[in-house]
Amino acid sequence: MSKSAKATTAEMNAQEASTASLAVYIAQMAGELATMADRSELTMLAYFLNLARVEAEAKSREHSVEERGRA
């Protein structure tokens, strides 16, 4: 494998790790906000925040699997 191909692979792995980490953070924050919204009886807002949490968790797992597949 050439140096440029190795660099590209490393950059892609770093991007995947960064994306997965960001998705985990978003999931955590959305979960906390959903709890706050629910406690304040902001039912619809809590619902949408929980949807965002679930989506972020799914993307985190998806990107983690892709990263492991490249390793």
N, CA, C and O atoms as a MOPAC input file, in Angstrom:
PM7 MOZYME 1SCF
protein

 N      0.84400 1    -1.17200 1     0.00000 1
 C      0.00000 1     0.00000 1     0.00000 1
 C      0.88900 1     1.23400 1     0.00000 1
 O      1.86900 1     1.29200 1     0.74300 1
 N      0.56300 1     2.20900 1    -0.81500 1
 C      1.37400 1     3.41000 1    -0.90900 1
 C      1.15900 1     4.30400 1     0.31000 1
 O      0.19900 1     4.14600 1     1.06400 1
 N      2.08900 1     5.24900 1     0.47700 1
 C      1.98800 1     6.16400 1     1.62000 1
 C      0.70700 1     6.98500 1     1.55600 1
 O      0.06000 1     7.20800 1     2.57900 1
 N      0.33500 1     7.43700 1     0.35600 1
 C     -0.87900 1     8.25200 1     0.24000 1
 C     -2.12700 1     7.42200 1     0.52500 1
 O     -3.08800 1     7.93700 1     1.09600 1
 N     -2.12900 1     6.15400 1     0.14100 1
 C     -3.27400 1     5.28400 1     0.42900 1
 C     -3.36800 1     5.02400 1     1.92800 1
 O     -4.46500 1     4.99000 1     2.48500 1
 N     -2.21400 1     4.83900 1     2.59000 1
 C     -2.21300 1     4.64600 1     4.04300 1
 C     -2.72000 1     5.89400 1     4.75200 1
 O     -3.49000 1     5.80500 1     5.70800 1
 N     -2.28200 1     7.06000 1     4.27700 1
 C     -2.72400 1     8.31800 1     4.87800 1
 C     -4.22600 1     8.48000 1     4.70800 1
 O     -4.92000 1     8.89500 1     5.63600 1
 N     -4.72700 1     8.15500 1     3.52800 1
 C     -6.15400 1     8.27200 1     3.27700 1
 C     -6.94100 1     7.33100 1     4.18200 1
 O     -7.97700 1     7.71900 1     4.72300 1
 N     -6.46800 1     6.11100 1     4.35000 1
 C     -7.12500 1     5.14800 1     5.23000 1
 C     -7.11100 1     5.64800 1     6.67000 1
 O     -8.11700 1     5.54900 1     7.37300 1
 N     -5.98500 1     6.18100 1     7.10700 1
 C     -5.87300 1     6.71100 1     8.46600 1
 C     -6.82600 1     7.89400 1     8.66000 1
 O     -7.47400 1     8.01400 1     9.70000 1
 N     -6.90500 1     8.75500 1     7.65900 1
 C     -7.80600 1     9.90200 1     7.74100 1
 C     -9.25700 1     9.44100 1     7.81300 1
 O    -10.05200 1     9.99900 1     8.56900 1
 N     -9.60000 1     8.42600 1     7.03000 1
 C    -10.96100 1     7.89300 1     7.04100 1
 C    -11.27600 1     7.27900 1     8.40200 1
 O    -12.37200 1     7.47700 1     8.92600 1
 N    -10.33500 1     6.54100 1     8.98100 1
 C    -10.53000 1     5.94200 1    10.30400 1
 C    -10.71700 1     7.02600 1    11.35900 1
 O    -11.56800 1     6.89500 1    12.24000 1
 N     -9.93000 1     8.09100 1    11.27700 1
 C    -10.05000 1     9.19500 1    12.23100 1
 C    -11.40100 1     9.88200 1    12.08100 1
 O    -12.02200 1    10.25600 1    13.07600 1
 N    -11.85300 1    10.04800 1    10.85700 1
 C    -13.15200 1    10.67800 1    10.61000 1
 C    -14.27700 1     9.81900 1    11.16500 1
 O    -15.20800 1    10.34100 1    11.77900 1
 N    -14.20300 1     8.50200 1    10.95800 1
 C    -15.21600 1     7.58900 1    11.48600 1
 C    -15.24200 1     7.64000 1    13.01000 1
 O    -16.31600 1     7.66500 1    13.61200 1
 N    -14.06800 1     7.65300 1    13.63400 1
 C    -13.98900 1     7.71600 1    15.09000 1
 C    -14.58500 1     9.02400 1    15.59400 1
 O    -15.31000 1     9.04800 1    16.58900 1
 N    -14.27200 1    10.10000 1    14.89900 1
 C    -14.79600 1    11.39900 1    15.27600 1
 C    -16.31700 1    11.42800 1    15.11900 1
 O    -17.01700 1    11.94900 1    15.98700 1
 N    -16.82600 1    10.88000 1    14.03600 1
 C    -18.26600 1    10.83600 1    13.79800 1
 C    -18.95800 1     9.99400 1    14.86200 1
 O    -20.00500 1    10.38200 1    15.37800 1
 N    -18.37400 1     8.84000 1    15.19100 1
 C    -18.95600 1     7.96800 1    16.21200 1
 C    -18.95700 1     8.66800 1    17.56600 1
 O    -19.94800 1     8.59600 1    18.29300 1
 N    -17.87000 1     9.33900 1    17.91400 1
 C    -17.78900 1    10.05600 1    19.19200 1
 C    -18.80500 1    11.18300 1    19.26100 1
 O    -19.44700 1    11.39100 1    20.29100 1
 N    -18.94500 1    11.90100 1    18.17000 1
 C    -19.91700 1    12.98800 1    18.12300 1
 C    -21.33500 1    12.44900 1    18.27300 1
 O    -22.15500 1    13.04000 1    18.97600 1
 N    -21.62300 1    11.34100 1    17.62100 1
 C    -22.95300 1    10.74000 1    17.72400 1
 C    -23.24400 1    10.29400 1    19.15400 1
 O    -24.37000 1    10.44300 1    19.62900 1
 N    -22.24800 1     9.75000 1    19.84500 1
 C    -22.42300 1     9.34900 1    21.24900 1
 C    -22.73600 1    10.58000 1    22.09700 1
 O    -23.63800 1    10.54800 1    22.93400 1
 N    -22.00000 1    11.64900 1    21.88300 1
 C    -22.22900 1    12.88500 1    22.63800 1
 C    -23.63800 1    13.43000 1    22.39300 1
 O    -24.33800 1    13.81200 1    23.33100 1
 N    -24.03800 1    13.46000 1    21.13200 1
 C    -25.38200 1    13.95300 1    20.78900 1
 C    -26.44900 1    13.08200 1    21.44600 1
 O    -27.44500 1    13.59700 1    21.95400 1
 N    -26.24700 1    11.76900 1    21.43800 1
 C    -27.20500 1    10.86100 1    22.07200 1
 C    -27.32600 1    11.15600 1    23.56400 1
 O    -28.42900 1    11.18900 1    24.10900 1
 N    -26.19600 1    11.36900 1    24.21600 1
 C    -26.22100 1    11.66900 1    25.65400 1
 C    -26.94800 1    12.98200 1    25.93300 1
 O    -27.79400 1    13.05500 1    26.82400 1
 N    -26.61500 1    14.00600 1    25.17000 1
 C    -27.24100 1    15.31100 1    25.38200 1
 C    -28.73100 1    15.26600 1    25.07000 1
 O    -29.53400 1    15.82800 1    25.81500 1
 N    -29.10900 1    14.61100 1    23.98900 1
 C    -30.52300 1    14.51000 1    23.63100 1
 C    -31.29300 1    13.75800 1    24.71400 1
 O    -32.42800 1    14.11000 1    25.03500 1
 N    -30.67000 1    12.72000 1    25.27400 1
 C    -31.30500 1    11.97900 1    26.35400 1
 C    -31.54800 1    12.83800 1    27.58200 1
 O    -32.61800 1    12.79100 1    28.18700 1
 N    -30.54400 1    13.62000 1    27.93900 1
 C    -30.68300 1    14.51500 1    29.09100 1
 C    -31.74900 1    15.57700 1    28.84600 1
 O    -32.55400 1    15.87300 1    29.72900 1
 N    -31.74900 1    16.14100 1    27.65700 1
 C    -32.75400 1    17.14900 1    27.31700 1
 C    -34.15400 1    16.54300 1    27.28100 1
 O    -35.12100 1    17.18200 1    27.69700 1
 N    -34.26400 1    15.31400 1    26.78600 1
 C    -35.55600 1    14.63100 1    26.75400 1
 C    -36.08900 1    14.42900 1    28.16800 1
 O    -37.28200 1    14.60200 1    28.41800 1
 N    -35.20500 1    14.06300 1    29.08900 1
 C    -35.61100 1    13.89400 1    30.48500 1
 C    -36.10700 1    15.21700 1    31.06000 1
 O    -37.13400 1    15.26000 1    31.73800 1
 N    -35.37600 1    16.29300 1    30.78600 1
 C    -35.79200 1    17.61400 1    31.26000 1
 C    -37.14400 1    18.00400 1    30.67900 1
 O    -38.01300 1    18.50100 1    31.39500 1
 N    -37.32000 1    17.77900 1    29.39100 1
 C    -38.58600 1    18.12200 1    28.72300 1
 C    -39.73300 1    17.30600 1    29.31300 1
 O    -40.81900 1    17.83300 1    29.55500 1
 N    -39.48600 1    16.03000 1    29.54100 1
 C    -40.52100 1    15.16100 1    30.09900 1
 C    -40.92600 1    15.62000 1    31.50000 1
 O    -42.11300 1    15.65600 1    31.82600 1
 N    -39.95700 1    15.96500 1    32.31100 1
 C    -40.24500 1    16.43000 1    33.68200 1
 C    -41.01200 1    17.75000 1    33.69000 1
 O    -41.72400 1    18.06300 1    34.64400 1
 N    -40.85500 1    18.51400 1    32.61800 1
 C    -41.55600 1    19.79500 1    32.50100 1
 C    -42.86200 1    19.65200 1    31.73000 1
 O    -43.49400 1    20.64200 1    31.36200 1
 N    -43.25300 1    18.40900 1    31.49300 1
 C    -44.48500 1    18.09100 1    30.77700 1
 C    -44.50600 1    18.66000 1    29.35800 1
 O    -45.55500 1    19.04700 1    28.84300 1
 N    -43.34400 1    18.70100 1    28.75000 1
 C    -43.21400 1    19.08800 1    27.33700 1
 C    -43.15600 1    17.79700 1    26.53100 1
 O    -42.11800 1    17.42800 1    25.98100 1
 N    -44.28600 1    17.13300 1    26.47700 1
 C    -44.37300 1    15.76800 1    25.96700 1
 C    -43.87600 1    15.62500 1    24.53400 1
 O    -43.07500 1    14.73800 1    24.24200 1
 N    -44.34000 1    16.48300 1    23.64700 1
 C    -43.95800 1    16.36700 1    22.23700 1
 C    -42.46600 1    16.64100 1    22.05500 1
 O    -41.80000 1    15.96700 1    21.26900 1
 N    -41.95100 1    17.61400 1    22.77100 1
 C    -40.52300 1    17.91600 1    22.70100 1
 C    -39.70100 1    16.73800 1    23.21700 1
 O    -38.67800 1    16.38700 1    22.62900 1
 N    -40.14500 1    16.13100 1    24.31300 1
 C    -39.45400 1    14.95200 1    24.85400 1
 C    -39.45700 1    13.82600 1    23.83400 1
 O    -38.46000 1    13.12400 1    23.66800 1
 N    -40.57500 1    13.65800 1    23.15600 1
 C    -40.69000 1    12.62000 1    22.12300 1
 C    -39.66100 1    12.83900 1    21.01600 1
 O    -38.94000 1    11.91400 1    20.64100 1
 N    -39.59500 1    14.05400 1    20.49900 1
 C    -38.65200 1    14.33700 1    19.40500 1
 C    -37.19900 1    14.23500 1    19.86100 1
 O    -36.34100 1    13.77600 1    19.10700 1
 N    -36.92500 1    14.65600 1    21.07500 1
 C    -35.56900 1    14.52000 1    21.59300 1
 C    -35.18700 1    13.05700 1    21.75500 1
 O    -34.03800 1    12.68300 1    21.51700 1
 N    -36.13900 1    12.23100 1    22.15900 1
 C    -35.85900 1    10.79500 1    22.24800 1
 C    -35.65100 1    10.18500 1    20.86800 1
 O    -34.84400 1     9.26900 1    20.71300 1
 N    -36.36500 1    10.67900 1    19.87000 1
 C    -36.11100 1    10.22500 1    18.49100 1
 C    -34.68400 1    10.58200 1    18.07200 1
 O    -33.98800 1     9.77100 1    17.46100 1
 N    -34.26200 1    11.78600 1    18.40000 1
 C    -32.89200 1    12.21200 1    18.07600 1
 C    -31.87800 1    11.33700 1    18.80400 1
 O    -30.85100 1    10.96600 1    18.23600 1
 N    -32.16600 1    11.00800 1    20.05800 1
 C    -31.27100 1    10.14500 1    20.83800 1
 C    -31.12400 1     8.77300 1    20.19400 1
 O    -30.01300 1     8.26600 1    20.04200 1
 N    -32.24400 1     8.18000 1    19.81900 1
 C    -32.22600 1     6.85300 1    19.19900 1
 C    -31.46700 1     6.89000 1    17.87400 1
 O    -30.68100 1     5.98700 1    17.58800 1
 N    -31.69000 1     7.91300 1    17.07300 1
 C    -30.99000 1     8.04300 1    15.79200 1
 C    -29.48900 1     8.20200 1    16.00900 1
 O    -28.69200 1     7.57900 1    15.30700 1
 N    -29.10100 1     9.02400 1    16.96500 1
 C    -27.68300 1     9.22800 1    17.25200 1
 C    -27.03400 1     7.93800 1    17.74800 1
 O    -25.90000 1     7.63400 1    17.37600 1
 N    -27.74500 1     7.17300 1    18.58900 1
 C    -27.21400 1     5.89300 1    19.05900 1
 C    -27.01400 1     4.92900 1    17.88600 1
 O    -26.00800 1     4.22200 1    17.82200 1
 N    -27.96100 1     4.90600 1    16.97500 1
 C    -27.85500 1     4.02300 1    15.80300 1
 C    -26.66800 1     4.42500 1    14.93200 1
 O    -25.90900 1     3.57000 1    14.47700 1
 N    -26.51100 1     5.71800 1    14.70300 1
 C    -25.38700 1     6.19200 1    13.88600 1
 C    -24.05700 1     5.90200 1    14.56800 1
 O    -23.07800 1     5.56500 1    13.90300 1
 N    -24.01700 1     6.03100 1    15.88100 1
 C    -22.80100 1     5.73400 1    16.61700 1
 C    -22.40500 1     4.27400 1    16.42500 1
 O    -21.24700 1     3.96900 1    16.14100 1
 N    -23.37000 1     3.37800 1    16.58100 1
 C    -23.09000 1     1.94600 1    16.38800 1
 C    -22.67300 1     1.67400 1    14.94600 1
 O    -21.73700 1     0.91300 1    14.69600 1
 N    -23.36200 1     2.29000 1    14.01200 1
 C    -23.05800 1     2.09800 1    12.58200 1
 C    -21.62300 1     2.51100 1    12.26700 1
 O    -20.89700 1     1.78300 1    11.58900 1
 N    -21.21900 1     3.66900 1    12.75600 1
 C    -19.86400 1     4.15100 1    12.47900 1
 C    -18.81300 1     3.36300 1    13.23800 1
 O    -17.69100 1     3.20900 1    12.75500 1
 N    -19.15100 1     2.86600 1    14.40900 1
 C    -18.21000 1     2.02900 1    15.16200 1
 C    -17.96100 1     0.71800 1    14.43500 1
 O    -16.82600 1     0.24600 1    14.37700 1
 N    -19.00900 1     0.12800 1    13.88200 1
 C    -18.88000 1    -1.12300 1    13.13100 1
 C    -18.04500 1    -0.89200 1    11.87500 1
 O    -17.17800 1    -1.70200 1    11.54700 1
 N    -18.30000 1     0.20500 1    11.17600 1
 C    -17.51600 1     0.52100 1     9.97000 1
 C    -16.04300 1     0.69400 1    10.31400 1
 O    -15.17000 1     0.23900 1     9.57600 1
 N    -15.77300 1     1.34800 1    11.42800 1
 C    -14.38600 1     1.57600 1    11.85300 1
 C    -13.69500 1     0.25000 1    12.14400 1
 O    -12.55400 1     0.03300 1    11.73500 1
 N    -14.39300 1    -0.63600 1    12.85300 1
 C    -13.79900 1    -1.92500 1    13.17400 1
 C    -13.58700 1    -2.76200 1    11.91600 1
 O    -12.63200 1    -3.53500 1    11.84300 1
 N    -14.46100 1    -2.61600 1    10.93400 1
 C    -14.33200 1    -3.35500 1     9.69100 1
 C    -13.11500 1    -2.93800 1     8.88800 1
 O    -12.57300 1    -3.73900 1     8.12600 1
 N    -12.68300 1    -1.71600 1     9.04400 1
 C    -11.51900 1    -1.21000 1     8.31500 1
 C    -10.22300 1    -1.52600 1     9.02900 1
 O     -9.15500 1    -1.53800 1     8.41700 1
 N    -10.31200 1    -1.77800 1    10.30900 1
 C     -9.09100 1    -2.00600 1    11.10400 1
 C     -8.45400 1    -3.34600 1    10.79800 1
 O     -7.42400 1    -3.68700 1    11.38100 1

